[in-house]
């Protein structure tokens, strides 16, 4: 088909209950049961692992797995099987709340090594079939079907079916695919027929398939915006589309109002971005109990050091160095605060990150108990580019930058 006559076809592929599905590959005996993935590793998980060390994973009896019942702590759900979702349990829900809704659910910790392995595997499969792919996280991608063989047939259904089958044959995992004229509609469509479904949307389907949906189905409309829309009697995308753009700008501001008008009419010209550089790399943790900077100094110090080391490991694994080090705190009243400091030179060194992050901590009040602690490194640069830059940079300037870093580091001690 000549390029001029091709209709733009963008797919959004979302893996079905990805974290849980990966676990079910290892523990097929849990298929069809309510399973929740989330929280950190607990003593119960270690005891389970130790007690079953001599058994093949697929032979461990269901009764041996730790349950959600009686869970206490601050952990949240990463994902849940569809059997668990029937009880109202879902992603981002606190595990304590989930334990009340579905105490019989099996609770498993997240295995990030295995998750990354399967994530890389399914994306490699897509790349071999349809190389114009935008990575949107661990379990979802956008794909430009427009000029790919099969991408126009049945509106993209033929190519979507091929990708689904190829992923399943290679990994045993299922995914759902939405194909539409743009990213906005494709993401909405991928939710239509979950799990393991395909949904096709054309421009002419806007009235019948999109307008009856709740405004929250538009990616980018959060709880506060939806509450404001409902205060004006706007509940569906169709009702939003009836509003004049000037009215929307008057009530939501120039940028948001114009975007709401375009989104309600299914307009989205964003391209599929084949590669994007991360803005920053961060790690954070929510504590099982609130911690105090003085009374829990040793525990906080160990956690703080571990976060810095994890960020340094992430930088090394992804091939980056950074020069802006920052921290994030959330207090027991849920208020958050951030601080950062920019170094004269890029670094990926865990000790340097720890020292500068410690200096940032000195700039925030620490009289309240802490609920969350995070460390971030930004202003990133590819490690090989930085190495080349350092080879060509005059030694005097390098030494000056290092002296400035060392001077700052002298002030860091807090945890």
Secondary structure, 3 states (H helix, E strand, C coil): CCHHHCCCCEEEEEECCHHHHHHHHHCHHHCCCCEEEECCCCHHHHHHHHHCCCCCHHHCCHHHCCECCCCCCCCEEEEECHHHHCCCCCCCCEHHHHHHHCCCCEEECCCHHHHHHHHHHHHHHHHHHCCCEEECCCCEEEEECCCCCCCCHHHHHHHHHHHHHHHHHHHCCCEEEEEECCHHHHHHHCCCCCCCCEEECCHHHHHHHHCCCEHHHCCCCCHHHHHHHHHCCCCEHHHHHCCCHHHHHHHHCHHHHHHHHHHHCCCCCCCCCCCCCCCEEEEEEEEEEEECCCCCHHHHHHHHHHHHHHHHHHHHHHCEEEEEEEEEEEECCCCEEEEEEEEEEEECCHHHHHHHHHHHHCCCCCCCCEEEEEEEEECCEEHHHHHHHHHHCCHHHHHHHHHHHHHHHCCCCCC
